[in-house]
Amino acid sequence: MYKQRLEAQRLHNEEVNRKSTKLHIIWFCIFAIFIAVTSWMVN
């Protein structure tokens, strides 16, 4: 029973990690676009 719980917890953590990685990539893209636009406006 305990092992089963650990396995479920591990799978849940992997799922969360995948989602947060995707979020980080999205934020990085937004940030990169923002910097590109501001530097383009400054020039």
mmJSON file of the N, C-alpha and C atoms, coordinates in Angstrom:
{"data_MODEL":{"atom_site":{
"group_PDB":["ATOM","ATOM","ATOM","ATOM","ATOM","ATOM","ATOM","ATOM","ATOM","ATOM","ATOM","ATOM","ATOM","ATOM","ATOM","ATOM","ATOM","ATOM","ATOM","ATOM","ATOM","ATOM","ATOM","ATOM","ATOM","ATOM","ATOM","ATOM","ATOM","ATOM","ATOM","ATOM","ATOM","ATOM","ATOM","ATOM","ATOM","ATOM","ATOM","ATOM","ATOM","ATOM","ATOM","ATOM","ATOM","ATOM","ATOM","ATOM","ATOM","ATOM","ATOM","ATOM","ATOM","ATOM","ATOM","ATOM","ATOM","ATOM","ATOM","ATOM","ATOM","ATOM","ATOM","ATOM","ATOM","ATOM","ATOM","ATOM","ATOM","ATOM","ATOM","ATOM","ATOM","ATOM","ATOM","ATOM","ATOM","ATOM","ATOM","ATOM","ATOM","ATOM","ATOM","ATOM","ATOM","ATOM","ATOM","ATOM","ATOM","ATOM","ATOM","ATOM","ATOM","ATOM","ATOM","ATOM","ATOM","ATOM","ATOM","ATOM","ATOM","ATOM","ATOM","ATOM","ATOM","ATOM","ATOM","ATOM","ATOM","ATOM","ATOM","ATOM","ATOM","ATOM","ATOM","ATOM","ATOM","ATOM","ATOM","ATOM","ATOM","ATOM","ATOM","ATOM","ATOM","ATOM","ATOM","ATOM","ATOM"],
"id":[1,2,3,4,5,6,7,8,9,10,11,12,13,14,15,16,17,18,19,20,21,22,23,24,25,26,27,28,29,30,31,32,33,34,35,36,37,38,39,40,41,42,43,44,45,46,47,48,49,50,51,52,53,54,55,56,57,58,59,60,61,62,63,64,65,66,67,68,69,70,71,72,73,74,75,76,77,78,79,80,81,82,83,84,85,86,87,88,89,90,91,92,93,94,95,96,97,98,99,100,101,102,103,104,105,106,107,108,109,110,111,112,113,114,115,116,117,118,119,120,121,122,123,124,125,126,127,128,129],
"type_symbol":["N","C","C","N","C","C","N","C","C","N","C","C","N","C","C","N","C","C","N","C","C","N","C","C","N","C","C","N","C","C","N","C","C","N","C","C","N","C","C","N","C","C","N","C","C","N","C","C","N","C","C","N","C","C","N","C","C","N","C","C","N","C","C","N","C","C","N","C","C","N","C","C","N","C","C","N","C","C","N","C","C","N","C","C","N","C","C","N","C","C","N","C","C","N","C","C","N","C","C","N","C","C","N","C","C","N","C","C","N","C","C","N","C","C","N","C","C","N","C","C","N","C","C","N","C","C","N","C","C"],
"label_atom_id":["N","CA","C","N","CA","C","N","CA","C","N","CA","C","N","CA","C","N","CA","C","N","CA","C","N","CA","C","N","CA","C","N","CA","C","N","CA","C","N","CA","C","N","CA","C","N","CA","C","N","CA","C","N","CA","C","N","CA","C","N","CA","C","N","CA","C","N","CA","C","N","CA","C","N","CA","C","N","CA","C","N","CA","C","N","CA","C","N","CA","C","N","CA","C","N","CA","C","N","CA","C","N","CA","C","N","CA","C","N","CA","C","N","CA","C","N","CA","C","N","CA","C","N","CA","C","N","CA","C","N","CA","C","N","CA","C","N","CA","C","N","CA","C","N","CA","C","N","CA","C"],
"label_alt_id":[null,null,null,null,null,null,null,null,null,null,null,null,null,null,null,null,null,null,null,null,null,null,null,null,null,null,null,null,null,null,null,null,null,null,null,null,null,null,null,null,null,null,null,null,null,null,null,null,null,null,null,null,null,null,null,null,null,null,null,null,null,null,null,null,null,null,null,null,null,null,null,null,null,null,null,null,null,null,null,null,null,null,null,null,null,null,null,null,null,null,null,null,null,null,null,null,null,null,null,null,null,null,null,null,null,null,null,null,null,null,null,null,null,null,null,null,null,null,null,null,null,null,null,null,null,null,null,null,null],
"label_comp_id":["MET","MET","MET","TYR","TYR","TYR","LYS","LYS","LYS","GLN","GLN","GLN","ARG","ARG","ARG","LEU","LEU","LEU","GLU","GLU","GLU","ALA","ALA","ALA","GLN","GLN","GLN","ARG","ARG","ARG","LEU","LEU","LEU","HIS","HIS","HIS","ASN","ASN","ASN","GLU","GLU","GLU","GLU","GLU","GLU","VAL","VAL","VAL","ASN","ASN","ASN","ARG","ARG","ARG","LYS","LYS","LYS","SER","SER","SER","THR","THR","THR","LYS","LYS","LYS","LEU","LEU","LEU","HIS","HIS","HIS","ILE","ILE","ILE","ILE","ILE","ILE","TRP","TRP","TRP","PHE","PHE","PHE","CYS","CYS","CYS","ILE","ILE","ILE","PHE","PHE","PHE","ALA","ALA","ALA","ILE","ILE","ILE","PHE","PHE","PHE","ILE","ILE","ILE","ALA","ALA","ALA","VAL","VAL","VAL","THR","THR","THR","SER","SER","SER","TRP","TRP","TRP","MET","MET","MET","VAL","VAL","VAL","ASN","ASN","ASN"],
"label_asym_id":["A","A","A","A","A","A","A","A","A","A","A","A","A","A","A","A","A","A","A","A","A","A","A","A","A","A","A","A","A","A","A","A","A","A","A","A","A","A","A","A","A","A","A","A","A","A","A","A","A","A","A","A","A","A","A","A","A","A","A","A","A","A","A","A","A","A","A","A","A","A","A","A","A","A","A","A","A","A","A","A","A","A","A","A","A","A","A","A","A","A","A","A","A","A","A","A","A","A","A","A","A","A","A","A","A","A","A","A","A","A","A","A","A","A","A","A","A","A","A","A","A","A","A","A","A","A","A","A","A"],
"label_entity_id":["1","1","1","1","1","1","1","1","1","1","1","1","1","1","1","1","1","1","1","1","1","1","1","1","1","1","1","1","1","1","1","1","1","1","1","1","1","1","1","1","1","1","1","1","1","1","1","1","1","1","1","1","1","1","1","1","1","1","1","1","1","1","1","1","1","1","1","1","1","1","1","1","1","1","1","1","1","1","1","1","1","1","1","1","1","1","1","1","1","1","1","1","1","1","1","1","1","1","1","1","1","1","1","1","1","1","1","1","1","1","1","1","1","1","1","1","1","1","1","1","1","1","1","1","1","1","1","1","1"],
"label_seq_id":[1,1,1,2,2,2,3,3,3,4,4,4,5,5,5,6,6,6,7,7,7,8,8,8,9,9,9,10,10,10,11,11,11,12,12,12,13,13,13,14,14,14,15,15,15,16,16,16,17,17,17,18,18,18,19,19,19,20,20,20,21,21,21,22,22,22,23,23,23,24,24,24,25,25,25,26,26,26,27,27,27,28,28,28,29,29,29,30,30,30,31,31,31,32,32,32,33,33,33,34,34,34,35,35,35,36,36,36,37,37,37,38,38,38,39,39,39,40,40,40,41,41,41,42,42,42,43,43,43],
"pdbx_PDB_ins_code":[null,null,null,null,null,null,null,null,null,null,null,null,null,null,null,null,null,null,null,null,null,null,null,null,null,null,null,null,null,null,null,null,null,null,null,null,null,null,null,null,null,null,null,null,null,null,null,null,null,null,null,null,null,null,null,null,null,null,null,null,null,null,null,null,null,null,null,null,null,null,null,null,null,null,null,null,null,null,null,null,null,null,null,null,null,null,null,null,null,null,null,null,null,null,null,null,null,null,null,null,null,null,null,null,null,null,null,null,null,null,null,null,null,null,null,null,null,null,null,null,null,null,null,null,null,null,null,null,null],
"Cartn_x":[0.833,0.0,0.873,1.855,2.738,3.507,3.982,4.724,3.831,2.585,1.625,1.454,1.363,1.207,2.422,3.596,4.828,4.842,4.438,4.407,3.442,2.265,1.272,1.811,2.474,3.044,4.106,4.931,5.997,5.407,4.37,3.725,3.128,2.515,1.921,3.001,4.13,5.231,5.763,5.866,6.34,5.383,4.088,3.07,3.208,3.362,3.517,4.776,5.864,7.122,6.98,6.277,6.073,5.307,4.258,3.451,4.25,5.021,5.769,6.868,7.448,8.461,7.833,6.632,5.922,5.654,5.223,4.962,6.219,7.343,8.598,8.97,8.765,9.082,8.192,6.903,5.972,6.391,6.717,7.132,8.41,9.336,10.592,10.331,9.415,9.072,8.469,7.541,6.919,7.984,8.881,9.945,10.859,11.214,12.094,11.423,10.146,9.41,9.343,9.082,9.002,10.318,11.428,12.745,12.992,12.641,12.845,12.045,10.798,9.936,10.466,10.853,11.337,12.634,13.542,14.804,14.554,13.565,13.221,12.614,11.793,11.172,12.207,13.187,14.22,15.065,15.378,16.237,15.475],
"Cartn_y":[-1.201,0.0,1.259,1.25,2.421,2.66,1.552,1.668,2.247,1.816,2.3,3.811,4.273,5.716,6.473,5.94,6.595,6.703,5.638,5.621,6.68,6.766,7.755,9.167,9.375,10.686,11.053,10.075,10.306,10.679,9.97,10.274,11.672,12.015,13.347,14.418,14.191,15.158,15.334,14.232,14.319,15.16,14.957,15.72,17.206,17.534,18.934,19.533,18.77,19.263,19.556,18.674,18.883,20.179,20.399,21.613,22.868,22.824,24.022,24.31,23.263,23.474,24.179,23.728,24.35,25.821,26.102,27.479,28.323,27.765,28.509,28.851,27.907,28.148,29.263,29.21,30.245,31.613,31.7,32.98,33.476,32.549,32.941,33.542,32.934,33.455,34.851,35.032,36.35,37.379,37.005,37.901,38.28,37.279,37.522,38.464,38.245,39.111,40.527,40.639,41.95,42.714,42.027,42.674,43.082,42.213,42.518,43.758,43.821,44.96,46.25,46.21,47.435,47.914,47.01,47.442,47.985,47.412,47.893,49.292,49.542,50.859,51.912,51.514,52.461,52.915,51.986,52.347,53.186],
"Cartn_z":[0.0,0.0,0.0,0.874,0.981,-0.313,-0.895,-2.162,-3.251,-3.251,-4.247,-4.116,-2.87,-2.632,-3.141,-2.874,-3.33,-4.848,-5.504,-6.969,-7.499,-6.879,-7.3,-7.09,-5.968,-5.664,-6.699,-7.065,-8.04,-9.402,-9.814,-11.095,-11.066,-9.938,-9.797,-9.903,-9.261,-9.302,-10.722,-11.455,-12.842,-13.676,-13.459,-14.187,-13.886,-12.604,-12.192,-12.812,-12.8,-13.369,-14.856,-15.566,-16.998,-17.228,-16.449,-16.623,-16.303,-15.214,-14.827,-15.847,-16.439,-17.472,-18.667,-19.036,-20.158,-19.844,-18.614,-18.197,-18.29,-17.825,-17.874,-19.31,-20.218,-21.632,-22.184,-21.841,-22.309,-21.793,-20.474,-19.896,-20.539,-20.82,-21.453,-22.827,-23.579,-24.913,-24.815,-23.874,-23.694,-23.351,-22.442,-22.009,-23.173,-23.982,-25.127,-26.128,-26.391,-27.319,-26.769,-25.466,-24.821,-24.974,-24.735,-24.873,-26.322,-27.257,-28.671,-29.072,-28.636,-28.978,-28.363,-27.087,-26.444,-27.077,-27.38,-27.997,-29.4,-30.094,-31.43,-31.345,-30.321,-30.161,-29.77,-28.988,-28.542,-29.725,-30.609,-31.753,-32.762],
"occupancy":[1.0,1.0,1.0,1.0,1.0,1.0,1.0,1.0,1.0,1.0,1.0,1.0,1.0,1.0,1.0,1.0,1.0,1.0,1.0,1.0,1.0,1.0,1.0,1.0,1.0,1.0,1.0,1.0,1.0,1.0,1.0,1.0,1.0,1.0,1.0,1.0,1.0,1.0,1.0,1.0,1.0,1.0,1.0,1.0,1.0,1.0,1.0,1.0,1.0,1.0,1.0,1.0,1.0,1.0,1.0,1.0,1.0,1.0,1.0,1.0,1.0,1.0,1.0,1.0,1.0,1.0,1.0,1.0,1.0,1.0,1.0,1.0,1.0,1.0,1.0,1.0,1.0,1.0,1.0,1.0,1.0,1.0,1.0,1.0,1.0,1.0,1.0,1.0,1.0,1.0,1.0,1.0,1.0,1.0,1.0,1.0,1.0,1.0,1.0,1.0,1.0,1.0,1.0,1.0,1.0,1.0,1.0,1.0,1.0,1.0,1.0,1.0,1.0,1.0,1.0,1.0,1.0,1.0,1.0,1.0,1.0,1.0,1.0,1.0,1.0,1.0,1.0,1.0,1.0],
"B_iso_or_equiv":[0.0,0.0,0.0,0.0,0.0,0.0,0.0,0.0,0.0,0.0,0.0,0.0,0.0,0.0,0.0,0.0,0.0,0.0,0.0,0.0,0.0,0.0,0.0,0.0,0.0,0.0,0.0,0.0,0.0,0.0,0.0,0.0,0.0,0.0,0.0,0.0,0.0,0.0,0.0,0.0,0.0,0.0,0.0,0.0,0.0,0.0,0.0,0.0,0.0,0.0,0.0,0.0,0.0,0.0,0.0,0.0,0.0,0.0,0.0,0.0,0.0,0.0,0.0,0.0,0.0,0.0,0.0,0.0,0.0,0.0,0.0,0.0,0.0,0.0,0.0,0.0,0.0,0.0,0.0,0.0,0.0,0.0,0.0,0.0,0.0,0.0,0.0,0.0,0.0,0.0,0.0,0.0,0.0,0.0,0.0,0.0,0.0,0.0,0.0,0.0,0.0,0.0,0.0,0.0,0.0,0.0,0.0,0.0,0.0,0.0,0.0,0.0,0.0,0.0,0.0,0.0,0.0,0.0,0.0,0.0,0.0,0.0,0.0,0.0,0.0,0.0,0.0,0.0,0.0],
"pdbx_formal_charge":[null,null,null,null,null,null,null,null,null,null,null,null,null,null,null,null,null,null,null,null,null,null,null,null,null,null,null,null,null,null,null,null,null,null,null,null,null,null,null,null,null,null,null,null,null,null,null,null,null,null,null,null,null,null,null,null,null,null,null,null,null,null,null,null,null,null,null,null,null,null,null,null,null,null,null,null,null,null,null,null,null,null,null,null,null,null,null,null,null,null,null,null,null,null,null,null,null,null,null,null,null,null,null,null,null,null,null,null,null,null,null,null,null,null,null,null,null,null,null,null,null,null,null,null,null,null,null,null,null],
"auth_seq_id":[1,1,1,2,2,2,3,3,3,4,4,4,5,5,5,6,6,6,7,7,7,8,8,8,9,9,9,10,10,10,11,11,11,12,12,12,13,13,13,14,14,14,15,15,15,16,16,16,17,17,17,18,18,18,19,19,19,20,20,20,21,21,21,22,22,22,23,23,23,24,24,24,25,25,25,26,26,26,27,27,27,28,28,28,29,29,29,30,30,30,31,31,31,32,32,32,33,33,33,34,34,34,35,35,35,36,36,36,37,37,37,38,38,38,39,39,39,40,40,40,41,41,41,42,42,42,43,43,43],
"auth_comp_id":["MET","MET","MET","TYR","TYR","TYR","LYS","LYS","LYS","GLN","GLN","GLN","ARG","ARG","ARG","LEU","LEU","LEU","GLU","GLU","GLU","ALA","ALA","ALA","GLN","GLN","GLN","ARG","ARG","ARG","LEU","LEU","LEU","HIS","HIS","HIS","ASN","ASN","ASN","GLU","GLU","GLU","GLU","GLU","GLU","VAL","VAL","VAL","ASN","ASN","ASN","ARG","ARG","ARG","LYS","LYS","LYS","SER","SER","SER","THR","THR","THR","LYS","LYS","LYS","LEU","LEU","LEU","HIS","HIS","HIS","ILE","ILE","ILE","ILE","ILE","ILE","TRP","TRP","TRP","PHE","PHE","PHE","CYS","CYS","CYS","ILE","ILE","ILE","PHE","PHE","PHE","ALA","ALA","ALA","ILE","ILE","ILE","PHE","PHE","PHE","ILE","ILE","ILE","ALA","ALA","ALA","VAL","VAL","VAL","THR","THR","THR","SER","SER","SER","TRP","TRP","TRP","MET","MET","MET","VAL","VAL","VAL","ASN","ASN","ASN"],
"auth_asym_id":["A","A","A","A","A","A","A","A","A","A","A","A","A","A","A","A","A","A","A","A","A","A","A","A","A","A","A","A","A","A","A","A","A","A","A","A","A","A","A","A","A","A","A","A","A","A","A","A","A","A","A","A","A","A","A","A","A","A","A","A","A","A","A","A","A","A","A","A","A","A","A","A","A","A","A","A","A","A","A","A","A","A","A","A","A","A","A","A","A","A","A","A","A","A","A","A","A","A","A","A","A","A","A","A","A","A","A","A","A","A","A","A","A","A","A","A","A","A","A","A","A","A","A","A","A","A","A","A","A"],
"auth_atom_id":["N","CA","C","N","CA","C","N","CA","C","N","CA","C","N","CA","C","N","CA","C","N","CA","C","N","CA","C","N","CA","C","N","CA","C","N","CA","C","N","CA","C","N","CA","C","N","CA","C","N","CA","C","N","CA","C","N","CA","C","N","CA","C","N","CA","C","N","CA","C","N","CA","C","N","CA","C","N","CA","C","N","CA","C","N","CA","C","N","CA","C","N","CA","C","N","CA","C","N","CA","C","N","CA","C","N","CA","C","N","CA","C","N","CA","C","N","CA","C","N","CA","C","N","CA","C","N","CA","C","N","CA","C","N","CA","C","N","CA","C","N","CA","C","N","CA","C","N","CA","C"],
"pdbx_PDB_model_num":[1,1,1,1,1,1,1,1,1,1,1,1,1,1,1,1,1,1,1,1,1,1,1,1,1,1,1,1,1,1,1,1,1,1,1,1,1,1,1,1,1,1,1,1,1,1,1,1,1,1,1,1,1,1,1,1,1,1,1,1,1,1,1,1,1,1,1,1,1,1,1,1,1,1,1,1,1,1,1,1,1,1,1,1,1,1,1,1,1,1,1,1,1,1,1,1,1,1,1,1,1,1,1,1,1,1,1,1,1,1,1,1,1,1,1,1,1,1,1,1,1,1,1,1,1,1,1,1,1]
}}}
